[in-house]
């Protein structure tokens, strides 16, 4: 079973550097819940090029009913390389059971 969707996503927050902090993530709900007990995978893709900084995507808390997502601009080797704010991009996603 596959499900797809799109979400308009931006970032008004600094780059998140604390593992597990999902307070600035956006909740996405699947059109229909996957069967209880399923292992669900989500693959997101940026569909637009509205901002010049690279809009890294982070996914968290994937369940049978949805997931959390945010744009988290580049943070590599312990260094924040952007301010974290990002204009609205269209994010397409595909979800499926394993």
Secondary structure, DSSP 8 states (H G I E B T S, - for coil): -EEEEEEEEEE-S----STT--TT-EEEE-SS---TT--EEEEEEE----SSS---EEEE---SSEEEEEE---EETTEE-S-S-EEEEEEEEEEEE-
